[in-house]
Amino acid sequence: MAEHSRPPGNVPATAEEDAPTVVVDGLHVAYRVHGTGPGRGNAVGALRGLFSRAPSPAVRTVHAVRGVSFVARRGEAIGLIGSNGSGKSTLLKAVAGLLPADRGRVLTRGQPSLLGVNAALLNDLTGERNIVLGALAMGMSRQEVEERYDSIVEFSGINEKGDFVSLPMNTYSSGMSARLKFSVAAARTHEVLLIDEALATGDAAFQERSRRRIAELRAQAGTVLLVSHHHRTITETCDRALWLESGVLRMDGPAREVVAAYEASAGGRGG
């Protein structure tokens, strides 16, 4: 008998230093993909669809996360590694409460912040307006935004080659946009901060600033979950790693050991 899906909940409060902040218990997440029959996705298939009275192709289910369980605690930085399509980003979205569980459950302390989502940055607005709106969306007061505005701009480095903060974000490169999103998200303390590939952007100086900021968040009893294809980032930033493959948790342990095991596998050599 299939287990009923259960909604995300809250981890009970506790004063212990190693108190859990995220509990993922037997989590399954599946996508429903429509229109995956032959000829879909091209001009010929589109024309056939317009003139055919045949029923649309059946819905295909993609089982992205399969029975994953782990506990994250205060002060931990946990890296998520695995090949493309292994379920890393899906897992982060489920922890953030953006994707429902088909089975199992996710318990969190407070509302996790998924980098680039909670900040709610808008491409048509200037970097300046996005900093203000993003910071307000994360719960800062207007006074806090004013006090931290200059440091957010400096941290991002987007003004190093011109006054880009006064330009719309749709004029930014993908790297500049990602750096600004990280800078806004990192401007406040989070109990749980979820980061998906943001640290792969920017030069060595920005990456070092990011690593220091993650260390500060951990020192303030925050928990960081980080997805990255750059294994050096994982080993330098995280003390623990989860290896996902085809939605299954293959290994959970010290970051260097998990990365070494992944790189020794066929998937690791290919990724």
N, C-alpha and C positions, 0 to 999 in steps of 0.2 A: 504494500500500500504506500502510495507516494505521501511524503510528509507535506503538510500545509506550509506554505511560505509564511514567515513571520516578519513583521516590520522592524526596522532599526529601532533600538531603544537606547537607554542611558546606562552607563556603568555606574553602580552605586558609589557615592563619594566615600573616600577614605583618606586618612592622614598619612598613610604609609608612603615612604619615599619611592618604593618601587610599585606603587599602585597601578593597576591596569588602566589604560586610557582607551584602548581599542580591543575588543574581543570579537573575533570572527570565528563562528562556530558552524562547521559543516556547510559552508556557503556554496550555493549553486546559482549561477546567473546565465540565462540563455537569451539570445536575440532571436527575434522573428524576422526573417528576411523575405520580402515579397517579390514576386516576379523574377524568379531565377531560372526560368526555363530556357531552352535553346533559342538563340536569336535575340534574346533580351540584351539591352544595352547598346544596340547599334541601329543604324537607320533602317535596315531591312526589317529588323524585329519590330521597330516602332510602326512602320507601315502595315505590317501584318496585324499588329494589334488594333490599328484603326479600323481595318476592314473585316476582321475576323469576328465571328460570333462565338468562337470557342471560348470556354471558360478560362480565366487567367490561371497561370501555373500555381501549383500548391505552394503554400507557405513553407519555407525551409527553416528549421531551427538550428541555430549555431550555439552550441554549448560552450560558452566562453570561459566560465569558471566552474570547476568540478570538485565540490566537496572540500574546499580550502578551510583550514582551521589554523589560527595562531592568536597569540596574545601579545600586544605591544604595551610597554610600560613607560611611566614617566621618565624623561631624560634619555630615552632611546632614540637613535637614528637608525632606521632599517631601510636597506636598499632592496629594491625589487629588480631582479634580472631574469632574462629569458629571451628567446628569439622573438622576432616579429609575430604578432598574433598569438602570443602565449597567454594573454589574459591580464597582463600587468596593469594597463590603463583601465580596463574594465573593473578590476579589483579596487583601484583607487576610487573610481566613481561610485562603486557600491558602498565603500567606507564613508564617502562624502554624503551618502543618502540620495544620490542622483539616479541610481539604478536600483530597482526593487530586487529583492532576493526571490528566486523561484523556490528554493528550499534553504533551510538554515537561517542564520540570523547574524546581524551586525549590531554590536553594542558599543557605544562611544560615550566618552565623558565630554559633555558640551557638544557644540557643532563643529565638526572638522572643517578646515578651510582648504579647499582645493585650489591651488595656485592658478590664477587666470579666470576662475569662475566666480568665486566670492567677491573678487575685486570689481567685477562687472564693467570692464573697460569697453569703451565704444569707439570704433574706428573713425567715425565722423567728427568726433570731438578732439580738441587739442590735448596734448600730453598734460598740460596744466590742469584742464578741467577734469581729465580722467584721474589724476592724482587725488584731487579733492573729492570727486564722487566715489572713487574706489575706496578711499580711506573712510569716508562716511558710511559706505555700505558695509564695511567691516566693523562698524560700531564705534569709531573714534568720534570725539566731540570736535566742533569747529575749532576750538582753541588748540586741541591736540594736532589737528591737521596743519594749522598755521605754524605751530612750533616745529613740526617734523617735515614740512614741505621742502625746505632747502636740502636737508639731509637725504630725502628720497631722491631728489634730482641728482645730487652729487653721487649717491650710491649707484644709481643706474648708469651714469656716464653718458647719457644721451646728448648732453650739451657740450661734450668735449670738442666736437667739430662744428659747432654752430648752435644757434638758438632753436633747437628742435622741439623743446618743450612747448613752444608757442605755436607749433604746427599740428595739423590733424594727424592722428595716429595712422591713417591710411597712407601717409607719406613715409612711414617708418619701414625699415627693413624688418624681416621677421625676428632677427636677433635683437634689434633695438626694442621692439614691442615686448619680447619675452623678458628682457632685462628690466623694463619699466614695470611689468606685471610682478616680477619677483620683488622688486624694490618696494612697491606698494604693499604687497602681502607681508613682507618681512619687517615692515615699519612698526608692527605691533606684536605683542606676545600672543602665541597661539598654544592652546593645550594640545591640539593635533593639527599639524601642517602637512599637507599632501602636495608633493612636487613632482611634476611629470616632465622630465627632460629639460627643464629651464636652465639648469646649470651647464648645459652643453653650449650655451650661447656666450658670446663675449670673449674678451681676451683673458690672458692669465691673471691680470690684476682683478678683473671683475669676478672671476671664479674663486680667487683667494678671498675676496671680500665676502662672497656668498658662503664659503666654507666657515669663515669666522662667525658670520651671522647665525648659521645653523648651530654652531657650537654654543653661542650665547642663548639661543632658544632652548637648547637642551639643558643648559645650566639653570635656566628659569623653570625647569620641570616640564618643558614642552616635549612632545613626541613628534618626530619627523619621519614620514614615509617618502622615500625618494625612488622614482623610476629613472633609470639611465642605462643607455647602451655603452657608455664609457665606463669601463670597469675600474679604471684608476680613480674616477670620481667616487665610485661606491666604496672602494677600499680606503680612500683618504677621508671620506666624510662619515661613513657608517661603521659601526662596530658589529653589526649583524646584517645578514642578508637572507632573502627568500628567493629561491629559484623556482620559477613557474615554467611549465612546458605543457602545451595543449590544455591549459586551464587547470592542470594538476600541480600541487605543491610537491616538487621533487626533493627539495632540501631546505632546511632551516637551521642556520648555525652562524658561527663567526664569519664575518664578511670575507676575509681572505680565504678561508677554507671553502666557502660556497663558490666564490668566484673561480678559484683554482679548479674545483670539480667541474664547474660549467665549461671552463675553457678546455678542459681535458676531454670533454664530450664532443661528439660530432657537431652538435648545435653550437657549442662554444667556439669551435674552430671556424664555423661558418659565420658567426655573428660578430 
